[in-house]
Amino acid sequence: MKPIELLCEIVAQKGKVAASLYSRHPCFSALLAFGFLERGGAVQSIPCLNCDNPHNVEIVHHSGRIGFFCPEMGFIPVAEGEINAVRANIAKIIDALTDTFDCRARKSSPVAGETWRVGKVSSEAGDIAIYFHPKLQTETDATDLAAALAQEPGSTYRLILSAAGTLQGAGSVTVSLSDVVELDVASSEFQSVSDLRDLVGAPRKNPGGAPNRYGETISALIMQRISEGSALAGRNEEARAVLNEFKRSNPHLKPPSVSSVQNYVSKVRAGQ
């Protein structure tokens, strides 16, 4: 599991989670150190894995001990460390996204409910307004988002980032946060892995001039990986793999952007 995927899993739970469930993940401590997660109190329930039918159980105090009751096993004590809680620091996530995409018009508090405005970025065809909602999996999630967006000024394009679920709404495009950014544990920063214009379908004006100077090299790498059977199914994953190969083979050159390589992957696969 990548760092961004671990963060998304915790974000999607929209509250406190038991730190003990995630503390063994190699990136957990980094998420805490970077401020994307924060400690706070104790959870009120945890999964019971002691019987044949795993289920959630409420934490209680019984005879001076902390634990829970399982219908099959009776009272089971737990160590205090097992119920220490962490939660996602959404404000920190919004800050990091704003910096990653160099947004303007960022709002430092939720628009309404759990919907945040990350900010706006310019494109050749108009502004792209970026929003974040923890999850978009149910009708209630979609209704909450729609109510929040109804209070917002209009924009040519609206992009909704979600930690879990991609329910689509009228006048906007929803994508998974993990498909848009990765978390670099070396720099503690998000790194964009998708072109926002492509995600919302914003047309691009042809600036003319010479084609990308690395176009032939990148396209050749992509075709070589296809012929060798080493190409990855996902466009984003394949683009990152191709870019890594380019960097290894051309350490003296400034590499193209991930979004440029993604475009070449799409073109090669489409036979263009």
C-alpha positions as CSV (number, residue, x, y, z in Angstrom):
1,M,0.0,0.0,0.0
2,K,1.4,3.4,-1.0
3,P,1.5,6.3,1.5
4,I,-1.3,8.1,-0.3
5,E,-3.4,5.0,-0.3
6,L,-2.9,4.5,3.5
7,L,-3.8,8.2,4.0
8,C,-7.0,7.8,1.9
9,E,-8.1,4.7,3.8
10,I,-7.9,6.6,7.1
11,V,-9.5,9.8,5.6
12,A,-12.4,7.8,4.3
13,Q,-13.3,6.7,7.9
14,K,-14.1,10.3,8.7
15,G,-13.0,10.3,12.3
16,K,-10.9,8.5,14.9
17,V,-9.3,5.2,14.0
18,A,-7.2,2.9,16.2
19,A,-3.6,3.6,15.6
20,S,-2.7,0.0,16.4
21,L,-4.4,-1.1,13.1
22,Y,-2.0,0.9,11.1
23,S,1.1,1.5,13.2
24,R,3.0,-1.4,11.5
25,H,2.7,0.1,8.1
26,P,6.1,1.5,7.0
27,C,4.6,4.9,6.1
28,F,2.5,5.4,9.2
29,S,5.1,7.2,11.3
30,A,5.9,9.4,8.3
31,L,2.3,10.5,8.0
32,L,2.3,11.4,11.6
33,A,5.6,13.3,11.4
34,F,4.4,15.2,8.3
35,G,1.2,16.2,10.1
36,F,-1.2,14.4,7.7
37,L,-2.3,12.4,10.7
38,E,-2.7,13.6,14.2
39,R,-3.1,11.7,17.5
40,G,-6.1,12.3,19.7
41,G,-7.8,10.4,22.5
42,A,-9.1,6.9,22.2
43,V,-11.5,5.0,19.9
44,Q,-14.8,3.9,21.2
45,S,-14.8,0.6,19.2
46,I,-12.4,-1.8,17.6
47,P,-12.7,-4.9,15.5
48,C,-13.0,-8.2,17.4
49,L,-10.8,-10.8,15.7
50,N,-11.0,-13.3,18.5
51,C,-13.9,-15.4,17.2
52,D,-15.1,-17.0,14.0
53,N,-17.2,-14.0,13.0
54,P,-15.2,-10.8,13.1
55,H,-17.3,-7.8,14.2
56,N,-17.0,-4.4,15.8
57,V,-17.2,-4.1,19.5
58,E,-17.6,-1.2,21.9
59,I,-14.8,-0.5,24.3
60,V,-15.9,-0.7,28.0
61,H,-14.5,-0.6,31.5
62,H,-15.2,-3.8,33.4
63,S,-13.8,-4.7,36.8
64,G,-11.2,-2.0,36.6
65,R,-10.0,-3.2,33.2
66,I,-10.4,-1.8,29.6
67,G,-11.7,-4.2,27.0
68,F,-14.8,-5.5,25.2
69,F,-17.4,-8.2,25.4
70,C,-17.5,-10.8,22.6
71,P,-20.7,-13.0,22.4
72,E,-18.5,-16.1,21.9
73,M,-15.4,-15.3,24.0
74,G,-16.8,-13.2,26.8
75,F,-14.8,-10.2,28.2
76,I,-11.5,-9.6,26.5
77,P,-9.1,-7.1,28.0
78,V,-7.0,-4.8,25.7
79,A,-4.0,-2.7,26.4
80,E,-4.5,1.0,26.4
81,G,-2.1,1.3,23.4
82,E,-4.5,-0.7,21.3
83,I,-7.2,1.9,21.6
84,N,-5.1,5.1,21.1
85,A,-6.6,7.0,18.2
86,V,-5.4,8.9,15.2
87,R,-7.3,10.9,12.7
88,A,-6.7,12.6,9.4
89,N,-5.7,16.2,9.5
90,I,-7.9,17.4,6.6
91,A,-6.8,21.1,6.9
92,K,-3.2,19.9,6.3
93,I,-4.2,17.8,3.3
94,I,-6.0,20.9,1.8
95,D,-2.9,23.0,2.4
96,A,-0.7,20.5,0.7
97,L,-3.1,20.2,-2.3
98,T,-3.3,23.9,-2.6
99,D,0.5,24.2,-2.7
100,T,0.8,21.3,-5.2
101,F,-1.4,22.8,-7.8
102,D,-0.5,26.4,-6.9
103,C,-4.1,27.3,-6.4
104,R,-5.7,30.7,-5.7
105,A,-9.0,31.4,-4.0
106,R,-8.4,28.7,-1.4
107,K,-10.8,28.6,1.5
108,S,-9.3,27.7,4.9
109,S,-12.4,26.1,6.3
110,P,-15.0,23.8,4.8
111,V,-17.5,25.4,2.4
112,A,-20.2,23.4,4.1
113,G,-20.3,20.2,6.0
114,E,-17.2,18.1,4.9
115,T,-16.7,19.8,1.6
116,W,-13.6,21.9,1.2
117,R,-12.5,24.2,-1.6
118,V,-8.9,23.5,-2.5
119,G,-8.8,26.5,-4.8
120,K,-8.8,27.4,-8.5
121,V,-6.2,26.9,-11.3
122,S,-6.3,28.4,-14.7
123,S,-6.5,26.5,-18.0
124,E,-6.7,27.7,-21.6
125,A,-10.4,27.2,-21.6
126,G,-11.3,28.6,-18.2
127,D,-10.8,28.1,-14.5
128,I,-10.8,24.7,-12.8
129,A,-12.2,24.8,-9.3
130,I,-10.9,22.0,-7.1
131,Y,-12.9,20.6,-4.2
132,F,-12.3,17.9,-1.6
133,H,-14.9,15.6,0.0
134,P,-13.7,12.7,2.2
135,K,-15.8,10.1,0.4
136,L,-18.4,9.9,-2.3
137,Q,-19.9,6.4,-2.0
138,T,-23.5,6.9,-1.0
139,E,-26.5,9.1,-2.0
140,T,-26.1,11.0,1.2
141,D,-22.5,11.8,0.4
142,A,-23.5,13.1,-3.0
143,T,-26.4,15.1,-1.6
144,D,-24.1,16.8,1.0
145,L,-21.6,17.7,-1.7
146,A,-24.3,19.1,-4.0
147,A,-25.6,21.3,-1.2
148,A,-22.2,22.6,-0.5
149,L,-21.4,23.4,-4.1
150,A,-24.7,25.2,-4.5
151,Q,-23.3,27.9,-2.3
152,E,-20.1,28.3,-4.4
153,P,-19.5,30.7,-7.2
154,G,-19.7,29.2,-10.7
155,S,-16.6,28.0,-12.5
156,T,-16.0,26.7,-16.0
157,Y,-14.9,23.3,-14.6
158,R,-15.3,21.6,-11.2
159,L,-13.0,18.8,-10.1
160,I,-13.9,16.9,-6.9
161,L,-11.2,14.9,-5.1
162,S,-12.3,12.1,-2.9
163,A,-10.5,9.6,-0.7
164,A,-13.0,6.9,-1.4
165,G,-15.7,6.6,-4.1
166,T,-16.2,8.5,-7.3
167,L,-19.9,9.2,-7.5
168,Q,-20.3,11.8,-10.2
169,G,-22.4,14.9,-9.8
170,A,-24.0,17.3,-12.3
171,G,-21.5,19.9,-13.6
172,S,-18.4,18.3,-12.0
173,V,-16.0,15.5,-12.3
174,T,-15.1,13.2,-9.4
175,V,-11.7,11.4,-9.2
176,S,-9.9,9.5,-6.5
177,L,-7.3,11.5,-4.6
178,S,-4.8,8.7,-5.1
179,D,-5.1,9.0,-8.9
180,V,-4.2,12.7,-8.8
181,V,-1.3,12.9,-6.3
182,E,1.3,10.8,-4.7
183,L,2.9,11.5,-1.3
184,D,6.7,11.7,-1.4
185,V,7.9,10.5,1.9
186,A,11.3,12.0,1.2
187,S,10.0,15.6,0.8
188,S,6.8,15.2,2.8
189,E,4.9,16.8,-0.1
190,F,2.3,15.8,-2.6
191,Q,3.4,15.3,-6.2
192,S,0.9,15.7,-9.0
193,V,0.6,12.6,-11.3
194,S,-2.3,13.8,-13.5
195,D,-3.0,16.8,-15.6
196,L,-6.1,18.5,-14.3
197,R,-7.1,19.6,-17.7
198,D,-7.3,16.0,-18.9
199,L,-9.3,15.1,-15.9
200,V,-12.1,17.6,-16.5
201,G,-11.9,17.4,-20.3
202,A,-10.7,21.0,-20.8
203,P,-9.6,21.6,-24.4
204,R,-6.2,22.9,-25.0
205,K,-5.1,25.6,-27.4
206,N,-2.3,24.5,-29.7
207,P,0.6,26.8,-28.9
208,G,2.4,25.8,-32.1
209,G,6.2,25.5,-32.2
210,A,8.3,22.4,-32.0
211,P,7.0,19.2,-30.5
212,N,8.3,18.0,-27.1
213,R,12.0,17.3,-27.6
214,Y,11.7,14.0,-25.7
215,G,8.6,12.8,-27.6
216,E,10.4,10.3,-29.7
217,T,12.5,8.9,-26.9
218,I,9.5,8.6,-24.5
219,S,7.3,7.0,-27.2
220,A,10.1,4.5,-28.1
221,L,10.4,3.5,-24.4
222,I,6.6,3.0,-24.2
223,M,6.5,0.9,-27.3
224,Q,9.5,-1.2,-26.1
225,R,7.8,-1.9,-22.8
226,I,4.7,-3.0,-24.7
227,S,6.6,-5.3,-27.0
228,E,8.5,-6.8,-24.0
229,G,5.3,-7.4,-22.1
230,S,6.5,-5.3,-19.2
231,A,4.0,-2.4,-19.6
232,L,1.6,-1.8,-16.7
233,A,-2.1,-1.7,-17.2
234,G,-2.8,1.6,-15.4
235,R,-1.9,4.7,-17.4
236,N,-0.6,6.6,-14.3
237,E,1.5,3.6,-13.1
238,E,2.9,3.0,-16.6
239,A,3.8,6.7,-17.0
240,R,5.7,6.7,-13.8
241,A,7.6,3.5,-14.7
242,V,8.5,5.0,-18.2
243,L,9.7,8.2,-16.5
244,N,11.9,6.3,-14.1
245,E,13.5,4.4,-17.0
246,F,14.1,7.7,-18.8
247,K,15.8,9.2,-15.7
248,R,18.0,6.1,-15.4
249,S,19.0,6.2,-19.0
250,N,19.4,10.0,-19.2
251,P,20.7,11.2,-15.9
252,H,22.2,14.4,-17.5
253,L,18.8,15.5,-18.9
254,K,16.0,17.3,-17.2
255,P,13.1,14.9,-17.4
256,P,9.7,15.7,-18.8
257,S,6.7,16.0,-16.4
258,V,4.6,13.0,-15.4
259,S,1.6,14.5,-17.2
260,S,3.6,14.8,-20.4
261,V,4.5,11.1,-20.2
262,Q,0.9,10.2,-19.4
263,N,-0.2,11.9,-22.6
264,Y,2.4,9.9,-24.6
265,V,1.2,6.7,-23.0
266,S,-2.3,7.5,-24.1
267,K,-1.2,8.4,-27.6
268,V,0.9,5.3,-28.1
269,R,-1.8,3.0,-26.8
270,A,-4.3,4.7,-29.2
271,G,-2.0,4.1,-32.1
272,Q,-1.4,7.8,-32.7
